[in-house]
Amino acid sequence: MGHQRLFTAALALVLTVGPAASAGATAPGRGEAGDAGPGFGARALQALLDGVQFGVIIAITAVGLSLIFGTIHLINFAHGELVTIGAVSAFFLNASASGPGWHLIPAALAAVLLGGLVGAAVDLGVWRPLRRRGTGLINLFIVTIGLSLLLRHVVLVLYGTRPGSYVQYDIQQTIELGPVGITPRDLTVTVLSVLTLLGVALLLQRTRTGTAIRAVAGNRDLAAASGIDVQRVVLVVWILAGALAALGGVFFGLVEIVTWDMGYKLLLLMFAGVILGGLGSAYGAMAGSLVIGVVAQMSTLWFPVDLQYAWALLALVLVLLVRPQGILGRRERVG
């Protein structure tokens, strides 16, 4: 349970030092609690739909965080910056006055590729040398905080503080699906997010690379003794984590706005989803993130929108009281 206590401490640190703006950060489709309009049933269905959309976006970003922890037990505090890099790089290619003005689709693909390259560069340039030196997990965690601050302020210098939005798919007519409504943009983001998560699941279950990742996550030493190139698997995990984080950043920037610290604001919910689902479990991160997103949105039916993250974290605490290992986590012996 030592790793779980360390990860929970990281979540507490995010809560402590996180920006005050994160409590009021907006999520897809949310509205003020108690707004006049449709009946409670229709509003509940709308909140559920918005929660699923928000949850799958969190899940895309949280899966990589969980895979990194599962393979090398690193709590990557800088993971939120990979989300920001994806969103900002797509914005530069799509909507920046100094950019090439690409359509959002090729810009998003380029951002995902860049996210994977940044993930690989961080592993090869920082984490692999530190692992070879036998650096402790606590020291590595401190390094992730420093790397997070460095990357965040590099983005701040290059991007600035002014929020931005992508050129395409900005204003759209809502599609009415019975009592709920959703724009084609949000529907596309939700469907693509679900398909991405299914693709990750198929990768982990049906491919040799996925089998190697699960083997390293299950028992690193046994995997190495079985002939698996552990360092190569870890590199693949970092590439996958960076690409997924960048894709999640593009999606989040598409349904909301692009800001220099958007990934850091989302980091709290990524940690919560990983812990709730079960440490080191990619499927757990998906399930936990979906629960976090739905609870956050459904809470706005009764309580002010500024408290929705608090209720999501309360759900996390309640689940862990009943099932300490998380929804899909495995029990660990102490000692």
N, C-alpha and C positions, 0 to 999 in steps of 0.2 A: 504493500500500500504506500511505500515511500514515494513512488513516482506520482501517485494520485494526490498525495499531500502537497508535493512540489507544484503540480499543475494547478491545484486549487489556490495555492499561494500566489501563483502568477495571475490568476483571475482576480484575486483580491487586490493585487498591485494595479491591475488595469482599472479597477473600480476606484482606487485611491487617487491615482495620478491622471486618470482620463480627463479629457477636456470637458468643461461644464456644458459645452454645446452638444455633447453626445447625448445627453438626456433628452434634448429636444430635437434631435436629428430626425428627419422625416423618413418614413418608409413608404413603399409603394401603396398608393390608394388610400391612405389613412385620412380620417377626418376627425373633427372634434367630437368628444363624447357628448351625447345629448342633443345633437343637431336635429332640428325639425326636418321631417321628410318622411320616407317610407316607414312602415311598421317595423316592430322589433324583429320579426322573423326575417324580413327582407334585409334588414341591416345586419343581422347575425350571419346570413348567408354571404353577404358582401364582405363582411369582416373575415369570414372563413376563407373566401377566395383570395382576398388580399394577403391573408396570413400564409396561405400555401405559396403564393408568388414570392413573398418575402422570405419564407423558409427555404425554398429551393435555391434562391440566390445565396443565402447564407451557407447552405450546404455545399455549393460548388466551391466556395472559398475555404470552408472548414475541412473538406476532405483532404486537401494537401497538408494542412496543419496536422491532421490526425496521422497521416501516413508518415510524415517526418518524425513525429513522436514515436510511432510504432517501430520504425526501423533503427533510429539512433537515439531515442529517448531525449531528444532536444526540444525544449519549449521555445519555439521560435517567436519571440516577441516582435520581430521585424516582418512577420508574415503580412500584416496589414499594409505595409509599404509596397509589397508585390501587387496587392489589389489596386493601390493608387497608381502605380506605374502603368498598369494595364489601361486604366481609365484615361490617364493623362496622355499617354502615347497615342491612343486612339483619337483623343480630342485634337492633338496636334496635327495628325494626318488628315483629320476630317474637317475641323472647324476653325483651326487657328489661322489668323491672318497671314502668318509667316509659313504656314504649312502648304503641302501640295494640293489640298482640297479633294482628297479621295472620298469616294462614297464610303459610308459607314461600314459596309460589309468587308471590303478588303482592308480597311483601316483596323477593324476589329481582329481580323485574322493576323495582320502584322503585329498587333499588340499582344496577341496570344503567343506568337512566335518569340517576341521580345521578352515576354514574361518567362518563357521556358529558358531562354538564353541567360537571363539574369539569375534564375535559379541555379543553373549549371555553373555560372561564374562565381556565385557566392559559395557554392559547395567546394569547387576546385580551389578558389583563392583564399577562403577563410576557414571553412569547417574541416576540410580534409587535413590541412596542415595542423590544426589544433587537435584533431583526433589522434594524429600520429604522435603528437607530443604527450598524449595521455592527459589532456586538460580535463578537469572535473566538470560534472554537469552544472553545478552552481556557477562556476566560472564561465562556462559556455552560455548560460542564461544571461549573465551580466553582459557578455559580449553582444548578445542579440538585442539588448536594450540600447547599447551604444550604436549598433548598426541601424536600428530603427530610427534613432534620432538623426543619424547622418543622412540616411536615404530620404527621410521626411523633409529635412531642410534643404537638401539638394533639389527635391521636387519643388519646394517653396520658392527657391531662387529662380529656377527655370520656368515655373508655371505662374507663380504669383498667387495672390490671395483672392483674386476675383473669381467667383464661381462661373462655370461655363456649361454649355449644353451642346449636344451634337446637332448637326444641321438637319439630318433626315429624321423623320418620324417624331417630330416635336409636338405638333398639335394634330390630334386625330379625333374622329367621331367615335363615340362609345358604342360598342355592340351590345345590345340588350339581349341577355340570355335568361328570359323569364324574369325573376325578381332581382337579378344581379346584372351588373354591367362591367365591361372591360374593353379597353381599347385594343385594336389589332396589334399595336406595339407590345403592350403588356402580355397579351395572349401569346404572342410569338416568343417573348422572353421566357415565359413560364414553360412553354412546350420545349423550347431549346434547352432550358435548364434541366428539365426532366430527362430528355434524351441524352444530355451530357452525363448525368448521374447514372443512367442505365449503361452508357458506354463505359464508364469507369468500372461499374460492377462486372460487366462482361470481360473487361481487360483483366481484372483481378481473378476472375473465376475460370476463364476459358483460354488464357494464353500462357506461354511459358514464362514470360516476363512477370505476369501477375502472380503465377505460382511461386516464382523466386521472391517476389516482394512479400508475399504472405509467409514464406519460409523464413526469411530474414527477420520479419516482425515477430514470428513465433519463437525462434531460437537462433540468434545470430551465430553463435559458435557452432551449433549443429549444422546450420546451413553452409557455413564455410567448410566444415569437415566433409560435407556431401559434394563438394566441388563447385558450389555457387560462388561466383565472383561478387563478394559482398560490396566492395567499393563501387563496382559498376551498377549494382542494384540501387545503392544509395544515390548515385548520380542520376539514375533514371527517375527516382522518387522526387528529387529536387526539381528536375525538369518538368515532371508532371505537376508538381505542386505549384511551381511558378506559372505554368500555362493556365491551370485551373483558376488560380488567384487572379490573373490578368483578365480571364474571361468573365469571372464574377464581377470584377471592377467595371468592365465595359457594360455589363447588364445593369449593375447598380447605378452607374452614371447615366444610362439610357432612361431608366424609369424615374430617376431623380435628377441630380445635378452633379457636375464634376467639380470637386474641390481638392485642395492640396493635402488635406488630412482625412479624406473620406475613408480610407482603409483603416486608419487608427480608430475612427469612430465605430467601425464595424467589427473591430478586433474583439471587443467585449462579448459580442454575440457569437463570434466564432469560438472563443474559449468556452462559452456556456454550452454551445451545441456539442463540442467535442467531449466535455466532461459529462454532460447529460447522457450522451449516446454510449459512452464507454471509451476510456483512453486507449488509443492505438487502433481502434476499430473504424475502418472507413465507412462501413455500413452504419455503425453507431453514430458517426458524425452526421450522416445523412438524416437518420431518424431524429437525433437530438436537435438538429438545426430546424427541422420541420416543426417539431413541437414548440421550440422557442419562437419561431415566426408566427405560428397560429395563436399561441397564448398571448404574445405581444399585441396582436391585432384584435383578438376577441376581448381583451381587457378594456379596450376603448369604448365598448358598449356600455360600461358601467362607471368607468373612472376616467379622469383627465388623460389626454394623450401623452402628457409629459411623464406619466407614471408607468407607461407600458413596459419599459425595460425592467422596471422594478418588479412588476408582476411576473415577467418571464423568468427573472432570476429567482423569485419566490417559488415558482414551479420547479426550477432546478433543485432548490434546497429540499423541497418536499419529496421529490423523486429519490434523491440521494439518501434521505432519511430511511426510506423503505428499501431501496436497492442501492447500496453504496457503490457498487461497481458500475452503475449506469445501466441504461436500457439494454444494451447488447454487450456489455463488458463481462469479463470473466472474473470470478472471485480469485483472490490471491492470498496465499498463506503468509502470515507475518512471522518473521524469524526464520 
